[in-house]
Amino acid sequence: MEIIDYIPLGKDNAVTRRELVARTGMTDRIVREAIATARCAVPIISSGKGYYQPTTWREVEGWIRQETARARSIFRSMRGAREYLKKYADEALKKEISNG
């Protein structure tokens, strides 16, 4: 059976990852990887209650908006780290060149 076979339809039927681990006998890591792989083919929505397959296109649309905002936030939060690396990597390179 595939992980999608363990993920029910509808938000009210959502299952937690802990439940999926128990039902499938897979480790938590394998369950997470299986969900990530399955999401390439079918929509699997994660909510505060767990994972479920959507029953409407509006659920899918909302989840896409949510995940897009999350991805943007993650990239914005890395801005300072990128600037730090740019500054100090340039300085380290200059030192390496001058030390020859």
N, C-alpha and C positions, 0 to 999 in steps of 0.2 A: 504494500500500500504506500501511496505517496502522502506527504504531509498534508496536502490539500484535502485528502479524504478525512482528516481529523479536525478540520476547521469548518465549523458550521456556518450556515447561512443566517444572516441577521444579527444585528447588534445585541439584541436580547439574549442571544445564544452564545455570545463570545466566550472563548476559553482562554485561560491564562497560559503562559508558557510552561508554568509548573504542571498544569493539567496535561498539556501536550507531552511533556517529558514522561509523565506517569502513563499516559495512554499509549504512547508509541514505544516506550522502552529505550528511546534514544537519550543521549546526554543533552544537557542544555545547549551546549555549543553546537551540536549536530542539528538540533531543532532550529536554532537561530539561522544556521547556514541553509537548512532546507527551506525555511520560510523565505530567505533572501533569494534563493534560486527559483522557488515557485512564483515569487512576485514578478519575475521576468516574463511569466506567461499569463498569470491571472492576478486580478486585484485581491490583495489580502489587506484588510484594514486593521490597524491596531488602535485600540481605544483604552481608556482607563480600566475597562472591564476585561480586556484581552483581545484576542484575534478573532476575526470573523470575515466571511465573504459577504460583500454588499448585496443588497436586494434592489437598489435603485442606482441610477446613474448619478443622482445628486450626492449620494454617499461617496462615490468614487471621486467626483469633482471636488467635494469638500476635503477629502483626504489628500488629494493632489495639492490643493492650495495650502493646506497645513504643512505638508512635507516640503513644499517649495519655500515657504517662509522659514521653516527650520533650517533648510540648507543655506539660505541667504544669511541667516543669523550666524551660522557656523563660519561661513566665509568672512563675514564682517569681523567676527571675533579674532580671526587669525591675522588681521591687518597689522596689528602692533608687532606680532611675532615676525611677520615678513619684513617690516621696516627695520626691526632690530637686526635680523640676519643680514639685510642689505648693508646696513651701516657697519656692523662688526666684521662681516665677511670681507668687505672692501678693505678695512683696516688690517685684518689678518693677512690678506693677500699682499698688501703693500709691505708689511713687515717681512714676509717670506721673500719677496723680491729683493728688498734691500739687504737682507741677510745672506742672500745668494746662494 
